[in-house]
Amino acid sequence: MKKILIISTGGTISQTHTEEGIAISNEKAFTGDTFVNILNKLKKELDIDIIDSKTILNKDSSNIGPEDWKKIIETIVEEYDNYTSFIITHGTNTMGYTCSAVSFAIENVGKPIIFTGSQVSYGVAGTYAVINLENVLRVIADDNCKLSGVCCVFGSKIITGTRVKKKTEFEYDAFKTFGRVSDIANIGNSIVYNENALEKHLSFLGSKSKSKKELIVKNNFDTNIISLTEFPRIKSRLF
C-alpha cells in the first residue's frame, strides 16, 4: 500500500495570487482548491492509495531556521509508522540547508523523504509547481523504487539531501548536486538512476528502518557556527 504524507512548510509553492497579481501565503494550499484536484488525479493515475497533507509552517524559507527544522523532523518521526513516504514542500532559498539538517538528524531512515518546491506560484505562467509535485509522486509510486532517505526532487533531478545547492532563480533545474558527486537520477519520460550515486546515497542510511522505534533522532542543533571564506593572509586566530 502506498500512503503518502505531504508536509507543507510554506514557500512559493504554497502561495496564491490576488486579482492584482500580489502573491500571498496560503496555509490551505494542499487541502483547498489549489492542489487537491491535481493530487486526486495523480493519485488515481499513479495507483497511490492515500495522499494526506499537513501544514506545519507557513513561512518564507528565508525565515526558516533550526527551530523549524526540529518541527519538520518531529512531524516525520511522529507520522513515520503511518505512511510509506513523505513529501516536504519548502521554499527554495534555504531548501538545501533544511535538506541537509534533516538528513543528519534522522538515522536509519528506510522510507523516501523528498523535498520539493517551486520558484513561481501555482496558477502563474511559467510555474513548475505541478511538474515538481508530479515528479516526486512518480518517483515514490514507481514499483521498482529503491529510494530511501532524504532527497530533493526539483526540475529533472533527484539530489541526495546532503548535497542540495541552489544555483539559479531562473532555470527550472534550480538546484545542483554540490561537490564531486553525481545526481541520483534524471527525470524525463522515465526515471533514469545513476546506480553508483544511488548506492552511495543508500550506504549512509544505516539499517533502513520501516519502524519509528528503530530511528535514531538527533535534532538538537548547535547554532554557534560561523562560515568563513579563506583569503590570503587570513589570521589563524580566527579559526
C-alpha positions in Angstrom: 0.0 0.0 0.0 1.3 3.4 -1.0 0.5 6.0 1.7 2.0 9.5 1.3 2.0 12.5 3.6 2.7 15.9 2.2 4.2 18.2 4.9 3.8 21.8 3.9 6.1 24.5 5.4 5.2 27.4 3.2 7.3 29.0 0.4 6.3 30.0 -3.1 4.7 26.6 -3.9 2.1 27.4 -1.2 1.3 30.9 -2.4 -1.7 32.1 -4.3 -2.2 35.5 -6.0 -4.8 38.2 -5.7 -6.5 39.7 -8.7 -3.9 42.4 -8.7 -1.2 39.8 -9.0 0.1 40.1 -5.5 1.5 36.8 -4.0 0.0 35.9 -0.6 0.8 32.9 1.6 -1.9 30.2 1.7 -1.7 27.7 4.5 -4.5 25.7 3.0 -2.8 25.2 -0.4 -2.8 21.4 -0.1 -6.3 21.0 1.5 -8.2 23.6 -0.5 -8.7 24.2 -4.2 -5.1 24.9 -5.1 -3.8 21.4 -5.4 -6.5 19.0 -4.2 -8.0 18.2 -7.6 -4.5 17.7 -9.1 -3.4 15.4 -6.3 -6.6 13.3 -6.6 -6.0 13.0 -10.4 -2.4 11.9 -9.9 -3.3 9.5 -7.1 -5.6 7.7 -9.5 -3.2 7.7 -12.4 -0.2 6.6 -10.4 -2.2 4.0 -8.3 -1.4 5.6 -5.0 -3.7 4.6 -2.1 -3.6 7.6 0.1 -2.3 11.2 -0.2 -2.7 13.2 3.0 -1.4 16.7 3.8 -0.5 18.6 6.9 0.6 22.2 7.1 3.1 22.7 10.0 4.6 26.0 8.9 3.6 28.9 6.6 6.9 30.7 6.2 9.1 32.2 3.5 12.1 29.9 3.6 14.4 32.8 4.2 12.9 32.8 7.7 13.2 29.1 8.4 15.8 28.0 10.9 16.8 25.3 13.4 13.6 25.6 15.4 11.6 24.9 12.2 13.9 22.1 11.2 13.1 20.5 14.5 9.4 20.8 13.9 9.8 19.1 10.4 11.8 16.3 12.0 9.3 15.8 14.8 6.5 15.6 12.3 8.2 13.0 10.2 9.1 10.9 13.3 5.6 11.2 14.7 4.0 10.0 11.5 6.7 7.6 10.4 4.7 4.4 11.1 1.6 5.8 9.4 2.9 6.4 5.9 5.2 4.8 3.4 6.7 8.1 2.0 6.9 11.8 2.9 6.9 14.9 0.7 8.1 18.2 2.3 7.1 21.3 0.3 9.5 24.1 1.1 10.7 27.5 -0.2 13.7 27.3 -2.5 16.0 29.9 -0.8 17.0 27.7 2.1 15.8 24.3 1.0 19.4 23.0 0.8 20.0 23.8 4.4 16.8 22.1 5.6 17.5 19.0 3.4 21.0 18.7 5.0 19.7 19.3 8.5 17.0 16.6 8.2 19.5 14.2 6.6 21.9 14.4 9.5 19.2 14.5 12.2 17.4 11.2 11.4 19.4 8.0 11.1 18.2 4.5 9.9 15.7 6.0 7.5 14.1 3.3 5.4 11.5 5.4 3.5 11.6 8.2 1.0 11.6 11.7 2.5 11.6 14.1 -0.5 11.8 17.9 -0.6 10.4 19.9 -3.5 9.0 23.4 -4.2 8.6 26.0 -6.9 10.2 29.3 -7.9 6.9 30.5 -9.3 3.5 30.2 -7.6 0.9 27.8 -8.9 -1.5 29.4 -11.4 1.1 31.9 -12.7 2.6 31.5 -16.2 5.9 29.8 -16.0 5.3 27.8 -12.8 6.8 24.4 -12.3 4.9 23.6 -9.1 2.7 20.9 -10.6 5.5 19.3 -12.6 7.7 19.1 -9.5 4.9 17.5 -7.4 4.1 15.1 -10.2 7.7 14.1 -10.5 8.0 13.4 -6.8 4.9 11.3 -6.9 6.2 9.4 -10.0 9.4 8.6 -8.1 7.5 7.4 -5.0 4.9 5.4 -7.0 7.4 3.5 -9.1 7.0 -0.1 -8.1 10.8 -0.6 -8.6 11.6 2.5 -6.5 14.8 1.8 -4.5 15.0 5.3 -3.0 15.1 5.9 0.8 16.3 8.7 2.9 16.3 12.5 2.4 16.4 13.8 -1.2 15.4 16.7 -3.3 13.4 16.4 -6.5 13.3 19.6 -8.5 13.1 20.0 -12.3 14.7 16.9 -13.9 17.0 15.9 -11.0 17.0 13.8 -7.9 19.7 15.0 -5.5 20.8 13.5 -2.2 19.8 15.5 0.8 23.3 16.5 2.0 24.3 17.8 -1.5 21.5 20.2 -2.4 22.7 23.6 -3.6 20.6 26.3 -5.3 22.3 27.6 -8.4 19.7 29.9 -10.1 16.5 31.8 -9.8 15.8 31.4 -13.5 16.1 27.8 -14.6 13.7 25.0 -14.0 16.6 22.9 -12.8 17.2 25.4 -10.0 19.4 23.0 -7.9 22.6 21.2 -8.4 24.5 18.4 -6.7 27.2 20.1 -4.7 30.7 18.7 -4.7 32.2 15.8 -6.7 29.1 13.7 -6.5 26.6 12.8 -9.3 22.8 13.4 -9.3 21.0 10.3 -8.0 18.7 10.3 -11.1 17.4 12.3 -14.1 13.7 12.6 -14.7 12.2 12.8 -18.1 9.8 10.4 -19.9 11.2 7.9 -17.5 13.4 8.0 -14.3 17.0 7.1 -15.1 19.1 6.3 -12.0 22.8 6.6 -11.7 23.3 3.3 -9.9 26.7 4.3 -8.3 25.3 7.6 -6.9 22.1 5.8 -5.7 24.2 3.1 -4.0 26.5 5.7 -2.3 23.4 7.6 -1.1 21.8 4.5 0.4 25.1 3.4 2.0 24.8 6.3 4.5 21.3 5.5 5.7 22.1 2.9 8.4 19.7 -0.1 8.8 16.9 1.5 6.7 14.1 1.0 9.2 10.5 0.8 8.4 9.5 1.4 12.0 9.7 4.5 14.1 11.2 2.7 17.1 14.4 1.9 15.2 15.0 5.5 14.1 17.9 7.4 15.7 16.9 11.1 16.1 19.5 13.8 16.9 17.7 17.2 16.4 19.4 19.5 18.9 21.2 21.9 16.6 24.2 23.9 17.8 23.9 27.4 16.2 27.3 28.6 17.5 28.7 28.2 14.0 30.2 30.7 11.5 31.2 30.1 7.9 34.4 31.8 6.8 35.9 32.1 3.4 39.6 31.8 3.3 41.7 34.6 1.7 45.4 35.5 1.6 46.9 36.4 5.0 43.8 35.5 7.0 44.7 35.4 10.7 45.0 31.9 12.2 43.4 33.2 15.5 40.1 33.4 13.6 39.9 29.6 13.4 
